[in-house]
Amino acid sequence: MSERVLVIGTGKSGVAAAGLLLSKGCEVVLFDENEQLKKDEIIGKATDTQADKVSVILGLPDLTQEALSKIDRAVISPGVPTDGEAAMRVKDAGIKLIGEIELAWESEKGKVLAITGTNGKTTTTTLLGEIMQKAKDHVLVVGNIGTPYTEEVLKSREDSYTVAEISSFQLETTDKFHPIVSAILNLTPDHLNRHHTMENYVSAKQDITKAQTKEDCCVLNAEDPYTDDFVKRCPARVVLFSSAGELAEGYFFKDGVIYRSENGEAKRLIAMEETHLLGSHNAENIMAAVAMADAAGVDMETILQAVRDFHAVEHRIEFVKNVSGVDYYNDSKGTNPDAAIKAIKAMVRPTWLIGGGYDKDSTYDEWIESFDGKVRGLVLLGQTAQKIADCARAHGFEDIYMTETFEEAVNLCHDKAKDGEAVLLSPACASWGMFKNYEERGRIFKDLVKGFTEQ
């Protein structure tokens, strides 16, 4: 009798998980709390050949004990809280609950390099993917970066390398997931509305090493406040990187140049001016990707050539256009204060800053303090606008403009910014409520900017 698996969540990850389960001969029950969804459409997304093996439950009232009594195990999508009602009913019924990453891992044939952290994940994952593609014949790039791991894992083979961006939501439900090289780029407050405490959030991130051994490698940020303690407990061999001081062992960034140090002897690798990336935060991303590729056995010449060829990922301090002497930058991926601080630090001109959005229970003091005379005006919108404005005023920053719509905010910056200045979209908040995701927010910003003409 085939295994009957409940998939909680019918978004991109849930549908991909259902597809993988069907390919393994399982029966799938897709569940979503939204009772307004259409069952036929959900089944159509999950399969066009095995509809008889898929059923759908919509709404918590129908997720009954009787329905759960027919389930062998459950797979939860990363967007669904593990302490939510649906997950708790599954656990109370004694059903094993795993996540999409763990499900994919069961079918992985090759080696995995996995990246997590609060900020820089997408840039580091994309760069590492390009390095590995230059060096190896078969490379998959998956995870939180946009392509579900479950959608790609059946393409893996014994000689393949999977480069995976893994979020804290995904790591909450891993157990045997075992990368040969992992990285925790940094840890600053984020998603506390989901994890509730910083300790829970940090613990979830550190779970990327849960199944690793001393034969594996974990790349850590020497400047992160949580690193010192974790180095002592990390089950893998640790490699450190630093953007703030020289290291006797590991990678460090000094005077615009990245070095690799072994036995106290530092060797120059690459200057940031040789790359297409801005800011010390990108030096950290480069060091992490270089360290991971090196640990995976790629020769340094190949690694550094890939770094030289690499361009910034979309929506991360992405140069859009110069209009009438004003540079416009899209940093829509700056969805928390720490990411937005890095974008401010990368700016070299007086800057008009667009901020605000969905409230993830973040605090904005350090972000406001990072303005340091560089921000000419703060243009706010969204759920957090007043909260940010109050915080800014408490820190003595008064150049604040409140707007109702995104288009109004962008147009206001266009009207105010002068030749030699910059406009930066770096909201320090999630996009939810106004946009589907940060990608849509960034694309709309770019479309608006590209419509501006020289004055």
N, C-alpha and C positions, 0 to 999 in steps of 0.2 A: 504494500500500500504506500502511495507516495506521501511525502511529508506535506503537511498543510501549514502554510506560513502566513501570519498576519503581518501586513506592511502598514505601519502607521504613518500617514502623510501621503498625499497624492500629487505632490509637486515633482520637480525634476528628479530629485534623489529617490523619492518613493517609486516613481515610474521606472527608473533605471534599475532599482533593486528588484522590482517585480519581474522585469525582463530577464535579469540574471537567474532568478529563482526558477522561472519557467524553463529556461534553457537547461537547468539541472533536473528537470522532471517534477518539480514541486507544483502543488496547487497553491494559488495565491488568493488571499482575502485582503483587499485594499480597504483601509479605513480612513475616513476624514471626518473631523468634527463638523464641517460645513454641510448642513443638510440641504443647502440650495444647489449643490453641484449635481450634475447629471451623470448617472451611473454608466450609461452607454458611452459617453465621451471619455470617461476615466478608463474604461476597459479598452476603448479604441487607442488611447495613448499607450497603454501597457502592452498591447499585442494586436497583431492583425491576423494571427494564425491559430491562437490557442484560447479563444474567448471562452470556450467551455471549461477551461481550467482557472478562470478568474471570476471572483464575485466581489461585490462592493457593499460595504456597510457605511452609511452616512448618518452622523449624529450620535452623540453619546448615549441617548436612550436605547439605541439598537445594539450597542456594544454590551450585550447582556452576558451573564454567567453561562447561559446555555450556548451562546455563540462562541464564547471563549473556551468552552469545554471541548470543542472540536479542533482547537488550534494546538499544533505541536511546538512551535516557537514563534517569536515575533521580531521584526526588524523595524527600528524606529528611525524616521528621517531626522537629520540634524536640526531642522527648524522647529521640531516638536519638543517641548520641555520634558526631561526625564522624570520630573516630579509633578507633571500634569495629570489630570484625571485619567486620561486614556492609558498612559504608561503605568499608573498606580494600579488600575484594574487588572492589567496584564500581570504585573508582579504579584498582586494579591491572589491571582489564580494559579500561581506557581509556574508560570510560563517563562522560559528563558528569553531575555530581551537583549538583543545585540543591535549595533548600529550598522549603517551602510558600509563604513570602512572595514569593520570586522567581517562582514559578509563577503566583501570583495577579496579580502586577504585569504579566505578559504580557497579561492581559485587562482591565487597568484603563483606563477611558475618561476618568475625571475627574481631579481633583487630590487629592493625599494629604498629610495632616498626620500626622507620625509621632513617637511619644514612646518614649524608652527611659530607663534609669537604674536604680539599684539599688532605690530606694524612691520611693513616690509615684506610680508609673506609672498605677495603676488610678484613683486619685482624679483625677489630672490629665487622663487620657483621658476619663473620664466627664464631668468638668466641661467640658472643651473640646467634647465631643460635644454637650452641652446648649447651650453658647454658639452653636455652629454651627447647631444645629437651630432656634434662635430667629432666626438671620440668613439662612439659606439654605433653599431648597425641598427639596433632596434630599441627605441626609447619612447615611452608613453609619458605624457604630462597630464596629471589628473587632479581631482579633488576640489577643494574650495575655490580653485582658480576658475571653475566654470564647467568642467566636464566631469560628471560623476565617475568615481573609481569603478563602480559596478558596471558602468557602460563600456569601459575599456578593458577590464581585467582579462577577459577571455582572449584578447590579442597578445597577452604576455606569453613568453616562452622562456626556456632555460637560460638563454643568453641575453634576455632583455633587461632593461633598467626602467623602473617606474619612478618618476619624480612626482611627489605628491604634496600639495599644499593642504594642511590639515588644521581645521579650526578647533577651538575649545569645545564647541558643541559636538563635533565628530569624535573627539578624543574621550569624551565622557563615557562612551559605550564601546571602547576597545578593550581587548583582553590579550589575545595572542598576536595581534598586529605587530610585525617585527621588521622595522627598517634596519638595513646594515649601517646606514648613516642617518642620524637625525640632527635637527637644529632647533633650538629655542632662541629666536632672535632677540627678544626683549619682552618684558612683562610690565605693563602699566595698566591702571584700572580701565576696564572695558566690559561691557555685557553684564554689569553687576545686577541689572534687572532680571537676568536669567540665572546667574551663578550665586547671587545674594551676598557673598562675601569675597574679598580679594583672595583669601586663603583657598576657597573652593576653585576660583578661577585659575590660580597658580598651580594647584594640584592637577587640574584637568590638563593644562599645558604640559606639565612634567610627565604626564602619563604617556607621552610619545616615546619615552624610553622604557616603558613598563616591561616589555619582553626582550629588551636588549641585554647583551652580556659584554664582558670585557673584550671580546673579539670584535665588537661593533664600536662605532664612534658616535659621540654626541658633541656638536659644535655649540658653544655657549658664549654669550656676551659678557666679557669680564667686567663691564661697567654696570651691569644690571644688579640691583640690590638683592635679588634672590639667588644670584649665581653662587656666591661663596658657600652658602649653606648647602645648595644642591650638589656642588662638586663632590662633597663628602659622601653623598648618598647615591649619586648617579651610577647606575649599573654598567654603563658603557665607559670606554676610554674617552676622556674629555679633551677637546681642543678649544682654546680660547681665542677670541678676537677682541680688540679694543680700539676705540676711536679717540681715547683720551689720554693714553699713556703707553710707553714702550713696555713690551713683554719680553721676558727671557725665553719663553716658549710660546709659540702661537703667531698670530697675525696682528699687526697694529698699523694705525694710520697716523702719520706725522708730517706736518708741513706740506700737505697735499699729495703725499706719496704713501702707498701701501707697501709694507714690508712683511716678510716672513722670517721669524726668528727661531733658530734651533740651537740648543746648548749655549744660549746667550749671544749667538752670532746672528746679526740681522742682515738679510739680503733684500735688496730693492726688487719689488715685483712690477709695480705699475703706478704711474701718476694719474690722478683724477682727470687732469687735462688731456690725457690720452683717451679718455672715455667720452661717452655722450650723456653722462649723468651728472646731476647737480647735487651738491650738499654732502655733509659728513654722514648723514643717515644712509645715503647711497654708498658711501665708502664701506659702511657696516654691512650693507646688503652684498656688496661685491666680496668682501672678506669672507662672509659666511658661505657664499656660493663657491668661491675658490677653495676654501677649506674642505667643503663637502666633496667637491670633485676630486681633490687631491686624495682625500681619504678613500674614495672609490677607485683610486688607481689611475686617474687620468694624468698624462704628463703636463707639466706646467706650461710648456710652450703652447699647447693646444688650448689650455684653459685661458691664458692671457689673450690669445688672439680672439677667442669668443667674447671676452670682456670688451675688447676694443671695438668689436663689430656690433655690440649690443646697443639698442636704443631704448629709451624709457618706455614703460608700459603705458597703455592708454589710461587716462584718468588719474595718473600719479605725477603731479608737477609737470604736466604735459603742456609744452608750448603750443599755443593755438594760432596766434596771429599777432602781428604788430599793426595797429591802426593809429595813424596820426601820431606816431612816436610813442604810443602806449603798448606795452607788452601784455598779452592776456594769457593766463595760465589756468589750466583745468586740473584741479586736485580734488575732484569729487570723491576719490577714494579716501580722502582724509576724513574718516567717519568718527574719529574720536579726538580728544584734545591733544594727545601725544603725537599723533600723525600730523595734525594741523600745525603743531609747533615746529616740526621738521620742515614743513613747507615754508613757514615764515622765515626760518633760519636760512633757507636756500635762496630767498629773494635778495637781489642786490640793488633794487630800486625802491623809492618810496611806494607803498603798496596800498591799494584799495581792496579791502578784504570782505568777501561775501561769506557769512556764516549763519548757522542755525539750521534746525530741522527737528528730527524726532528725538525725544528725551530718553537716553539710556541710563539715566541716573548718574551722569558724569558731573564732575565739577570743572570749572573753567578758569580758576585762578592762575594756574601756571601758564595756560594759553595766553591770557591777557598780559601777564608779566613778560612773556616772550616778545611782545610787540616792540618793546625797547626803542621807541621813537621811529620805528620803521613803518608802522601802519598809519596812513594818512586819514583813513576813515573806515569804520566798521559798519557794514551794511547787513542788517539782520532780517530774518524772516523765519516762519515756522513755529512749531510748538515751543522751542527753547528760546525764542527771541528775547522775551522779557527777562528770563532768568540770566541770559548772557549779558544783557544790557545792565542789569542791576549789579552783576559781578564786575563788569568793566568800570562802572561809576565808582564802585567801592575801591577800585585800584587807581582812581583818579583819571581814567580815560573817558573823555566826554564827546569825542567825535563820532557819534553814533547816529545811524539813520535806520529807522524802522520801515519795513516795506511789507505789503500784503501778498505780493506774488513774486515768483522767481523772475519773470520777465521785467517787472518793475525794478528789482534789485540790480539786474545786469544793466539795464538802461541807465539807472542812476549812476552807476560806476562809469559808464561810457560818457555821460554828461560831465562828470566831475573830474575824471582823470586827465592830467596834462602831459604834454610831451616830456618823456624821460621818466614817467611813472609806470606802475604796473597794476593790473587788476588780477586778483587771485581768488578763484573759487576754491575754498578749503574750509568746509562747513563745521568741522569738529563734531558733527552729529550725523546720525544715520539719515537716510533719505525717506524712510517709510512714512506714509501719511500723505506726502505730496508727490512721490514718485514710486515706481515699482521697485527700483533699486538705484544704487549710486551710478551704475552705467547709464541709465536713462537720464538722470540728472546731468551727468557730464556731457552726454550727447546733445541735450537741449542747450546747454551752455555754449557748446562749440558752434551749434547751428546759429544761435543768436549772434555770437561774435563774428562769425563768417559773413553775417549779413550787414555788418557795419562797413561803412565806406570812409575813405579819407576825407577829412574836412579842410 
